[in-house]
C-alpha cells in the first residue's frame, strides 16, 4: 500500500526539481539575453519584445517555483517567509531534499 504514496511523493519531488531547473536555466541564460539586447540595440532595432518575453518567462518560472509544496509538511518548498530562495535544495520548513527517493 505504501508504493503508490512513495511514487506520488517521488512525482511531487521531481516536479519541484524540474521547476528549480527551469528557473536556473533562465537565470543562467541572462548573459545571452544581454548579448542579444546589445546586438539589437547596435543594429538600431527595437528590444521591447525581447525584454517582455524574457521578463514573462522569468516571472512564470518564478511563480511556478513559489507555489510548489513539500509532500511531507505541505508548506512552500522554496519559500520560508516572504522570499523565494532558488538555490535551496531542501524544503525550507522540514528539510526534505528533492533528491531523496
C-alpha positions in Angstrom: 0.0 0.0 0.0 2.9 2.4 0.5 4.1 2.1 -3.1 1.5 4.5 -4.6 2.3 7.0 -1.8 6.0 6.7 -2.4 5.5 7.1 -6.1 3.3 10.1 -5.6 5.9 11.7 -3.3 8.6 11.0 -5.9 6.5 12.6 -8.6 6.0 15.7 -6.5 9.7 15.9 -5.7 10.5 15.5 -9.4 8.2 18.4 -10.3 9.9 20.5 -7.6 13.3 19.7 -9.1 12.1 20.5 -12.6 10.7 23.9 -11.5 14.0 24.8 -9.9 15.9 23.7 -13.0 13.7 25.8 -15.3 14.3 28.9 -13.2 18.1 28.2 -13.0 18.3 27.9 -16.8 16.5 31.2 -17.1 18.9 32.7 -14.6 22.0 31.3 -16.2 21.0 32.4 -19.7 20.9 36.1 -18.6 24.3 36.8 -20.3 22.9 35.5 -23.6 19.9 37.9 -23.1 22.3 40.8 -22.5 24.3 39.9 -25.7 21.1 39.7 -27.7 19.8 43.1 -26.4 23.2 44.7 -27.1 23.3 43.4 -30.7 19.7 44.5 -31.3 20.5 48.0 -30.0 23.7 48.2 -32.0 21.6 47.4 -35.1 19.1 50.1 -34.3 16.3 47.6 -33.7 13.6 47.6 -31.0 14.2 45.4 -27.9 10.8 45.7 -26.3 9.5 42.4 -27.5 12.7 40.5 -26.3 12.6 42.2 -22.9 8.9 41.5 -22.4 9.3 37.8 -23.4 12.3 37.3 -21.1 10.6 39.0 -18.1 7.4 37.0 -18.7 9.3 33.7 -18.8 11.3 34.6 -15.8 8.1 35.6 -13.9 6.2 32.5 -14.9 9.1 30.2 -13.8 9.4 32.1 -10.5 5.7 31.8 -9.8 5.7 28.1 -10.7 8.6 27.6 -8.3 6.9 29.6 -5.5 3.7 27.5 -5.5 5.4 24.2 -5.2 4.5 22.5 -1.9 6.5 19.9 0.1 4.9 16.5 0.1 5.8 15.9 3.8 4.9 19.2 5.5 2.7 20.8 2.8 4.4 24.1 3.1 6.0 26.1 0.3 9.2 24.2 -0.6 11.4 27.1 -1.6 9.8 30.0 0.5 10.4 30.3 4.2 8.5 33.5 4.9 8.4 36.1 2.1 11.3 35.5 -0.2 12.0 32.8 -2.8 15.4 31.0 -2.4 16.0 29.4 -5.7 19.4 27.9 -4.6 17.8 25.8 -1.9 17.9 22.0 -2.4 15.8 21.1 0.7 12.4 22.2 2.0 12.6 25.5 3.8 10.5 24.1 6.6 11.1 20.4 7.2 14.5 19.9 5.4 13.2 17.2 2.9 15.6 17.1 0.0 14.1 16.8 -3.5 16.9 14.3 -4.4 15.8 11.8 -1.7 13.9 8.9 -3.2 
